[in-house]
Amino acid sequence: MNNKIWFITGISSGLGKALAEVVIENGDFVIGTFRNQIQADVFNNQHKDDAFALTLDITILNEIEKAHKQIIQKFGKIDVLVNNAGFGIAGAIEETSIEEVRSVFEANFFGTLQLTQAFLPNFRKQKSGHIIQISSHGGFKAFPGFGIYNASKFALEGFSEALAQELNPIGIKLTIVEPGPFRTNFAGSSFKQAHKIIEDYNQTAGVFRDRMKHVDGKQEGDPVKAARAIIDITEIENPPLRLPLGKIAVNTLTAKLESVSNDLNNFRAIAENAVF
């Protein structure tokens, strides 16, 4: 098989589904994951020669280990790993229970970390490969009412930024993709909300919660164009560490950079004086 082999988690809908479809159209081979066996079977019947689906819950370590072993035994290697599976949650920090926080981190951080670690020995053996971490513009800048999701993606970006530097001398690439709002089901059926609501946060977290309800189906982002952008960066010699997608994402990153720059410049003297 001369074409690239992609392993993409969470291809049942949204960006993962769009990416899988465009990768197949591009002539590469897709290994994709579903959480439902029936969906995986339907996909396999539709794509007998250009793709392969398996079931995987990335929050269960044994399933990650099983999927990794199955993929390597069947295909020998992968060229591009796309960690796409995960979900969002709305709620003020005080409103969100520890159990709800843990569920978000199990998917968005620990599951992604463990899956990445599982394939790193194979990438090192190949001395090649590209890891695509699907983060969010909310993995770079936090929003009231979205703090736990922000925290999970900040954590993802933290280890990924370090990992990119560790892998660079070996010839392995890593890119953090930071989409803004895209017209997927992220704000729909796959979006969760903290069970508890505190009235004092109605003007902050409550506003965000209501906005998410009304934005579904009206987002600016085109998942197919996002998929093509991701494919494009896997075909260049020096891909970016971060790839924001969408006008809102560009504005979000710009606002965060300006905010940090203002704090640094305005309080530089205080910062620099805190030394021996």
Secondary structure, 3 states (H helix, E strand, C coil): CCCCEEEECCCCCHHHHHHHHHHHHCCCEEEEEECCHHHHHHHHHHCCCCEEEEECCCCCHHHHHHHHHHHHHHHCCCCEEEECCCCCEECCCCCCCHHHHHHHHHHHHHHHHHHHHHHHHHHHHHCCCEEEEECCHHHCCCCCCCHHHHHHHHHHHHHHHHHHHHHHHHCCEEEEEEECCECCCCCCCCCEECCCCCHHHCCCHHHHHHHHHHHCCCCCECHHHHHHHHHHHCCCCCCCCEEEECHHHHHHHHHHHHHHHHHHHHCHHHHHHCCC
